[in-house]
Amino acid sequence: MNQVIENIAPTVKSDSVLTGHAEPSQALLDKLGLVPEEEMLALGAITKSTSEMWQRRRTGPPRIRIGNRYFYPLAGVMAFIDQKLEKQ
């Protein structure tokens, strides 16, 4: 586990000038297999309210909350897309 943390730590970029928080870099998200909520919504021109409805109804791809942000595991997004393709 320490090896993973050591490999990930350099991939966090700081935007502390604006928010005081470190934002994960794309490299870190790629290593973890996570898609930021903003990118997921943009992928399908989905509104935030649709995403919230999916979570309430448990019909959309799974998402996880880390701090104050939501992320979608890439495997879950791919499974959700495959499921939609099968229904067509």
N, C-alpha and C positions, 0 to 999 in steps of 0.2 A: 504494500500500500504506500509506503514512504517513497518508493521508486516512482510510482504513478504521480504522486504529489510533486516530487522534484521535477518530473518531466512536464507537468502541467503549469507549474508556477510561473515560468518565464513567458507563458503565452497570455497572461492577463495584462491588458493595457489599462492605463489609468486615465480617467477623464476627471480627476479630482478637482480640476479648476472649475468645472461646471457643477458637479454634483457631490463631490466628496466621496464618491464610490468608484471602485474599479469595475470596469466593464469587461466581460469575457471577450477575448479576441475570436476571430473566425477560426483560427487554428485550434483553439481550445474546444470550441463547439464541435468542430470536425472530429477531434480526438474522442470526444464524449458521445458523438452521434446525436447531437441535439440541434433542432431547428428553432430559432427564436420565434415567438408568437407573431411578431410583425411580419416576418418572411412567410410564415404559413398562411397568414391572412391575405397577404399580397399575391401568393401563388394562385389562389382561386378567386380573388376579388371578394373575399369573405369579410363580413363585418364582425366587429368584436361581439356584438349581441348574438350573432349566429354561433360564434365559438362558445359563448357562455351557454347558449341553449343546448348545443351538442353535449356539453359537460353535464348539464342537469339531466338530460334525457339519456346520457351514456350512448350516444349514437355516433359521435365523431371520433377522430383519432385521440388516443390517450395523450394527456399533457401532464407535466409536472411543474410544480412551483418551486423556484429556488429564490429565496429572498423575496423580493417584490415583483419578480418577473416570471412569466410562464414560458416553458419550452416544450417542444414536441419531440419525443424520441423519433429519430429518422425511421427506425424499423416500424413503428406504429403508423407513421404517415404513409409509408410504402404499403403496409397491410391494408390501410383504409382505402388507398387508391385502387389496389388490386380488388378489394371487395366491391367497389363502385364499378369497376370495369366488368366484373363477372355479372352484375345485374343488368348490364346493357345488352 
